Amino acid sequence: MNEQETRIDDEGKGSAFLTLQETADLLRLDYFTVYEYVQKGHLPCIKFGMGKKKTYRVDKRELEKWIDRHTVRRVENKANSILARLHGL
């Protein structure tokens, strides 16, 4: 990971997996938004159990990668450079 990528630091405590509620809290999203992302296959997770007994867990490493893929990178410097060149013509 480079400096711009997000790290989820557990300080060596707890599991390598998050519940959907923990994931929602971390992302500052509503639980049902995270649940919908999981149901639609947008957020990588592991499903345990079947039927009404199923539960989902999100791997912290996979969540870091997912956050990095979905982070909007600022391109202001490049845009400003292009605008400067256009105005210089």
Secondary structure, DSSP 8 states (H G I E B T S, - for coil): --TTS-----TT-S-SEE-HHHHHHHHT--HHHHHHHHHTT-S--EEESSGGG-EEEEEHHHHHHHHHHT-----HHHHHHHHHHHHH-
